[in-house]
Amino acid sequence: MITRVLIIAIVSGLAAGIVVTGVQLLRVVPLVKKAEIYESEPRVEAHTHDKNQQGTHDHDVWAPKDGVERTAFTLLANVLTAVGFGFLLNAALTLYGRAITFKKGVVWGVAGFSVFALAPGIGMPPELPGMQAAGLFERKAWYFGTIFATGAGLAMIVFIGRSVFWALGTILIIVPHVIGAPHPAEMGGSTPPELAAMFVTASLLTTAVLWIVLGGVSGYLHQRFANTG
């Protein structure tokens, strides 16, 4: 059983990581490159000023080069992320304990997208380089709290099915958004709002593709294993 879950998680993660990388190259990466241009402009001016005042200092931070190297690192990161989510998803499918099909896998993928991306994204949308953000600890705390509340709320609504738990589940899903996500004291940054809005849409679309592929492939493989063994 454990070996089967590991195999399904790895295979579905590989498939989802490869597919989502292709979508990112088309929809997300061009927006990130544009934002990096806006982000670098004030840094260039500051660097020139420092050179005039204090001499030349090289503080460049390593980053993969554009082209094959950057694409390879993006693919690796996406595959590792997708495999990690694949372990979580397939562990949940195993605990679910019922027959899994391709369609059910897709439904579970949509649920995973709702929990890990859509719900947090409502209050704290994906951010481009050059955008101002609240403190890291506050953002992480709200993010994981939202994931837990949304996941628990959906589980109460779907699996328990009593009116009291429907109400409790709905409240749990709403509470993080009533509390509100952390935001910087002053909004702004070097990134144009139009570019930021396009990035939010593209990022959520890309994440949706990842979870749907992950759930669909997982469901298909669970069904195949059940039919063959």
C-alpha positions, 0 to 999 in steps of 0.5 A: 500500500505504501509503495503504491502511494509513493509511486502514484505520488511521484508519477503524478507529481512528475506529470503535474510539474512538467505540465505546469512548467509549460504553462508558466513559461507561456503565462507567468515567466513573461510577467516576472521578467517584466516585473524584474525590469521595474524592480531593478531600475531603482537599484541601478540608480542606488548602485550608481550613487554608491559607486560615486560616493564609496567606490565600486562594490560587487554585491550581485546575488547568484541567479540562474541565467535566462534560457535553458538554465532558468527553465531547468531550475523552474522545472526542478522546483515545480516537480519537487513541489508537485511531488510534495503535494502529491504525497499529501493528496494521495495520503488523503485519498488513502485515508478516504478509503473509497474507490478512486477514479479519474473524475474523483481525482480531479474533484480532489485536485480542485479541492486541493487548489481551493485549500492551498491556493484559492482561499489564501489567494483571496486575502493575500494574492501572489506577489511579483518582484518589486511589490511591497509586502507585510512581514514574512512571519505574519504572512506565513502564519495567516497562510497556514492558518487559512489552509488549516481552516479551509481544509477543516471547513471543507471536510466538515461540509463534505464528509460529515453532512449534518447541518451543524457541521455545515455551519461550523465548516462555513464559519471556519472557511470565512474566519481567516478572511474576517480576520484579514490577511497582513498587509504593509502599512503603505501600499505600493512598489515599483510594479504597475498595478495592471501587471500585478493583476495579470500576474495574480490571474496567471498564477492562480490559473497555473496553480489550478492546472497543477492541482487538476493534473495532479488529481487526475493522474492520481485518480487514474493511477489509483483506478488502474492499480485497483483494476490490476490488483 
